[in-house]
Each structure stands twice: as structure tokens, then as C-alpha cells.
Amino acid sequence: MRRFPWALFIVLAVVLNVLRQILFPPGDVGTGATVGLFFVVLAVSYAVVGVLRALGFGRVRE
């Protein structure tokens, strides 16, 4: 599947953001913390997908 890394990135980012909202509700933390945590989740998602790609996941096998 050619789009595997991007599909995985989107799914992982959405799941982690839902967990972030459950663990740190926006009403309980400040706006800056909410925005900061959002970008941390995106960075972690990107790093995980990068590691998976480096390990060979999502590559087309011929």
C-alpha cells in the first residue's frame, strides 16, 4: 500500500489526540498547554511513522 505511512500517521495522530484530550481535558489545562501537547502528539506520531518506515513497514515488495 503506497500511502501506508501517511494513513498510519493520520490514524496515529487522531488516536493520540483523543487520548490527550481524555488525559488532559482542554478545560483543565491552559490554552498554551493544549496547543503544545497537540504539537507534541504530532511530533511523536511523525517519529513513530519514521521508525516504522526505517524498519521496512509500508514498503512495496516486488
Secondary structure, DSSP 8 states (H G I E B T S, - for coil): -TTHHHHHHHHHHHHHHHHHHHHS-TTTS-HHHHHHHHHHHHHHHHHHHHHHHHTTTT----
